[in-house]
């Protein structure tokens, strides 16, 4: 049986980082770049580790389900996540330190967009995807 507590904890951490970005972007100017760079690295590191765990542990378990509805939901979420991961990589590549310094408002706009999508995804996983795994584990 797979324990979801670690993934749920990671969701909480990712949500907290997203809220930090919201607070930072409410400012008219960037914080010290060392603070911003640290937060950016933390988000990237935690997000990619989380996605890797889902890809290696969560999705294989759901895709092996005998329930076609579970398999269909897992496929849909997995496909959507590929789009989010690609969008996040584009965001990371676009917004280097110089680009952020040169266009703080543009960076904040894009950051708000990507963190909003991330938070929505976390919410959907918590309410739609993770309960499927709990149901499979109870039935096992």
C-alpha positions, 0 to 999 in steps of 0.5 A: 500500500502506498502512503500518500502523506508524503505527497500531501505534505509536498503539496502543502509545501508547494502551496506555501511557496506559491503564496510566498511568490504572491506576496513578493509579487505584490511589491513594486520592486523585486526583493534582493535577488538572493532571496528570490533566487533561493525561492525559485530554486526551492520551487523548482527542486520541490516541484520536480521531485514531487513530479518524479515521485508521482511519475514513478509511484503514483501513476503506475499504481493507478494505471494498473487498476482494474477499474477503467474509470481510475485508469482513465482519470490517471491518464488524463491527469498524467497527460495534463501534468506533462503540459504543466511541466513543459510550461514550468520549464519554459517559465524557468528558462524565460525568467533568468535573473537579468530578465526578472530585473529588467521586467519585474511586472512581466515576471510577476504576471507570469509567476502569478499565472504559473503558480495559479495553475500549480495551486489549481492542479494541487487542489484537483489532485488532492480532491480527485486523484489521491482519493482514487489511490486511497480507494484502491488501497482500501480494496486491496 
